[in-house]
Amino acid sequence: MIELTRIQGRSGNCIKGKDGSIYNNAALTFILTYSHNIRYAQFIQKKNGKVLLNIVPEAVFSSQNLDELKQMIDLKIGLSNLELEINLIKEQDLIYTTRNKYSYIISE
């Protein structure tokens, strides 16, 4: 009998909450799909339970859009399980991989 001790994969495609819960790109895609006036978004996590969300907004992005985004994050993840900082940035400030590809989840 073979015993499986670990599974190796792309751990950079998810974020982890304070309690260790894992939120994959499907949950994060849901949040962005139902958020409005966001051109690009990038979730950056360097520590479990703490996320920096960089947003490249459309010209008509409003404080109401920001409130709706926070509500979607609270619905899917729970703001009590995540220390969240949101920054509005310019497109040239997005982080790209070493192969110059855009990723909306960066987990270090």
C-alpha positions as CSV (number, residue, x, y, z in Angstrom):
1,M,0.0,0.0,0.0
2,I,1.3,3.5,-0.9
3,E,0.8,6.3,1.6
4,L,0.4,9.8,0.2
5,T,2.2,12.3,2.4
6,R,1.8,15.5,0.4
7,I,0.6,16.9,-2.8
8,Q,2.7,19.4,-4.6
9,G,1.1,22.0,-6.9
10,R,0.6,25.6,-7.5
11,S,0.2,27.1,-4.0
12,G,0.5,30.6,-5.5
13,N,-3.0,30.3,-7.0
14,C,-4.8,30.8,-3.7
15,I,-4.8,32.9,-0.6
16,K,-5.2,31.7,3.0
17,G,-7.3,33.2,5.7
18,K,-6.3,33.9,9.3
19,D,-7.8,30.5,10.3
20,G,-5.9,28.6,7.5
21,S,-8.9,28.4,5.2
22,I,-7.8,28.3,1.5
23,Y,-9.5,30.5,-1.1
24,N,-8.8,29.4,-4.6
25,N,-9.0,31.4,-7.8
26,A,-12.7,30.3,-8.3
27,A,-13.8,32.2,-5.2
28,L,-11.7,35.2,-6.1
29,T,-12.9,35.2,-9.7
30,F,-16.5,35.2,-8.3
31,I,-15.7,38.3,-6.3
32,L,-14.3,40.1,-9.3
33,T,-17.0,38.9,-11.7
34,Y,-19.7,40.6,-9.5
35,S,-17.7,43.8,-8.9
36,H,-18.1,46.7,-11.2
37,N,-15.8,49.2,-12.9
38,I,-12.6,47.3,-12.2
39,R,-10.2,46.9,-15.1
40,Y,-7.7,44.7,-13.3
41,A,-7.2,43.4,-9.8
42,Q,-4.4,41.6,-8.1
43,F,-4.5,39.8,-4.8
44,I,-1.1,39.8,-3.1
45,Q,-0.4,37.7,-0.1
46,K,2.9,37.5,1.8
47,K,1.5,36.3,5.1
48,N,-1.6,34.1,5.9
49,G,-4.6,36.2,6.8
50,K,-3.2,39.4,5.3
51,V,-3.9,40.5,1.7
52,L,-3.1,43.5,-0.4
53,L,-5.6,44.0,-3.2
54,N,-4.4,46.3,-5.9
55,I,-7.1,47.6,-8.2
56,V,-6.8,49.3,-11.6
57,P,-10.1,51.1,-11.7
58,E,-12.1,52.1,-14.7
59,A,-12.6,55.9,-15.1
60,V,-16.1,55.7,-13.6
61,F,-15.0,53.7,-10.5
62,S,-16.8,55.1,-7.4
63,S,-16.8,54.7,-3.6
64,Q,-20.0,52.7,-4.1
65,N,-18.1,50.3,-6.3
66,L,-15.5,50.0,-3.5
67,D,-18.1,49.3,-0.9
68,E,-19.7,46.6,-3.2
69,L,-16.3,45.0,-3.6
70,K,-15.8,44.9,0.1
71,Q,-19.3,43.3,0.6
72,M,-18.4,40.6,-2.0
73,I,-15.2,39.9,-0.3
74,D,-17.0,39.6,3.1
75,L,-19.6,37.3,1.5
76,K,-17.1,34.9,-0.1
77,I,-14.2,35.0,2.4
78,G,-15.3,37.0,5.5
79,L,-13.5,40.2,6.4
80,S,-13.1,38.8,9.9
81,N,-10.9,36.1,8.4
82,L,-8.7,38.5,6.4
83,E,-6.8,41.6,7.1
84,L,-7.4,43.5,3.8
85,E,-5.7,46.6,2.3
86,I,-7.1,47.9,-1.0
87,N,-5.0,50.2,-3.2
88,L,-6.1,51.9,-6.4
89,I,-3.1,51.7,-8.8
90,K,-2.3,52.4,-12.4
91,E,-2.0,49.6,-14.9
92,Q,1.8,50.0,-15.2
93,D,2.1,49.2,-11.4
94,L,0.7,45.7,-11.8
95,I,3.1,42.9,-10.9
96,Y,4.1,40.5,-13.7
97,T,5.7,37.1,-13.5
98,T,9.3,36.5,-14.6
99,R,7.8,35.4,-18.0
100,N,6.0,38.7,-18.2
101,K,2.5,37.2,-17.5
102,Y,-0.2,38.9,-15.5
103,S,-1.5,36.9,-12.5
104,Y,-4.4,38.1,-10.4
105,I,-3.2,36.0,-7.4
106,I,0.3,36.4,-6.1
107,S,1.1,34.3,-3.0
108,E,4.6,34.4,-1.7
